[in-house]
């Protein structure tokens, strides 16, 4: 099984000048930043055994400017989709995108599934 957090960081961390964190960002973190979280990892199996792993990932982009947040969101989605068919990821599915405004910052949330062998 792969370390999905390291894989996410290595593919999108540079979009926000490495202000990309697992689970939480410190209160003093400069904008823009990304928070990612693996919400679940489960095997997909047949009678012959496990043939792939399904990783559910939540990614949040946070910034003071709405347009900047939207631009980073687009880049994140493009980077995620570009991971498809590149080992160890065999498929990427973006399930939903939502937005929020929390503590004077815009937040774009991406929920996706990544499949690995």
C-alpha positions as CSV (number, residue, x, y, z in Angstrom):
1,X,0.0,0.0,0.0
2,X,1.3,3.5,-0.8
3,X,1.7,6.6,1.4
4,X,-1.1,8.6,-0.2
5,X,-0.3,11.8,1.8
6,X,3.3,11.9,0.4
7,X,2.0,11.3,-3.1
8,X,-0.5,14.2,-2.8
9,X,2.1,16.5,-1.3
10,X,4.7,15.7,-4.0
11,X,2.1,16.4,-6.8
12,X,0.5,19.6,-5.5
13,X,2.7,21.1,-2.8
14,X,4.6,23.4,-5.1
15,X,1.3,25.1,-6.2
16,X,1.3,27.0,-2.9
17,X,5.0,27.4,-2.4
18,X,5.1,24.2,-0.2
19,X,2.4,25.6,2.1
20,X,0.7,22.2,1.9
21,X,-0.1,20.3,5.1
22,X,-1.7,17.1,6.2
23,X,-4.8,17.5,8.4
24,X,-4.3,21.0,9.8
25,X,-2.4,24.3,9.2
26,X,-1.1,26.4,12.0
27,X,-3.0,29.6,12.7
28,X,0.0,31.7,11.5
29,X,0.3,30.0,8.1
30,X,0.5,32.4,5.2
31,X,-2.0,32.4,2.4
32,X,-2.5,30.6,0.1
33,X,-2.2,27.1,1.6
34,X,-3.5,23.6,1.0
35,X,-4.7,21.1,3.6
36,X,-5.1,17.4,2.6
37,X,-6.6,14.5,4.4
38,X,-7.0,10.8,3.6
39,X,-10.5,10.1,4.7
40,X,-10.3,6.4,4.0
41,X,-8.3,3.7,2.3
42,X,-9.9,0.3,1.5
43,X,-9.0,-2.7,-0.6
44,X,-11.0,-3.8,-3.6
45,X,-10.8,-7.5,-3.8
46,X,-12.1,-10.5,-5.7
47,X,-11.9,-14.2,-4.9
48,X,-8.3,-14.1,-6.1
49,X,-7.4,-11.4,-3.5
50,X,-6.8,-7.6,-3.5
51,X,-6.5,-6.2,-7.0
52,X,-6.4,-2.5,-6.1
53,X,-6.7,0.1,-3.2
54,X,-9.2,2.9,-3.1
55,X,-8.0,6.1,-1.4
56,X,-10.6,8.8,-0.6
57,X,-8.9,12.1,-0.3
58,X,-10.1,15.6,0.8
59,X,-8.1,18.6,-0.3
60,X,-8.9,22.2,0.8
61,X,-7.4,25.3,-0.8
62,X,-7.5,28.4,1.4
63,X,-6.8,32.0,0.4
64,X,-7.9,35.6,1.2
65,X,-8.7,36.2,-2.5
66,X,-11.5,34.2,-4.2
67,X,-10.0,34.3,-7.7
68,X,-6.7,33.0,-6.4
69,X,-8.5,30.2,-4.6
70,X,-10.3,29.3,-7.8
71,X,-7.1,29.4,-9.9
72,X,-5.3,27.1,-7.4
73,X,-8.3,24.8,-7.4
74,X,-8.1,24.4,-11.2
75,X,-4.4,23.6,-11.0
76,X,-5.0,21.1,-8.2
77,X,-7.7,19.3,-10.2
78,X,-5.4,19.3,-13.3
79,X,-2.5,17.8,-11.3
80,X,-4.7,15.2,-9.7
81,X,-6.1,14.1,-13.1
82,X,-2.5,14.0,-14.5
83,X,-1.6,11.4,-11.9
84,X,-3.9,8.9,-13.6
85,X,-2.1,6.1,-15.3
86,X,1.2,7.1,-13.7
87,X,2.4,4.5,-11.3
88,X,1.3,3.8,-8.7
89,X,-2.0,5.6,-9.5
90,X,-4.2,3.8,-12.0
91,X,-7.3,6.0,-11.9
92,X,-8.4,9.4,-10.4
93,X,-12.1,10.3,-9.9
94,X,-13.1,13.8,-8.7
95,X,-16.3,13.3,-6.9
96,X,-17.2,16.8,-5.8
97,X,-16.0,20.4,-5.4
98,X,-17.5,22.7,-2.8
99,X,-16.7,26.1,-1.3
100,X,-16.9,27.9,2.0
101,X,-15.9,31.1,3.7
102,X,-14.2,30.4,7.1
103,X,-12.5,33.0,9.3
104,X,-12.2,35.6,6.6
105,X,-10.8,33.2,4.0
106,X,-12.2,31.5,1.0
107,X,-12.0,27.7,1.0
108,X,-12.4,25.4,-2.0
109,X,-12.8,21.7,-1.2
110,X,-12.1,18.8,-3.5
111,X,-13.2,15.3,-2.7
112,X,-11.6,12.6,-4.9
113,X,-10.8,8.9,-5.1
114,X,-7.4,7.6,-6.2
115,X,-7.0,4.0,-7.1
116,X,-3.6,2.2,-6.8
117,X,-2.4,-1.4,-7.4
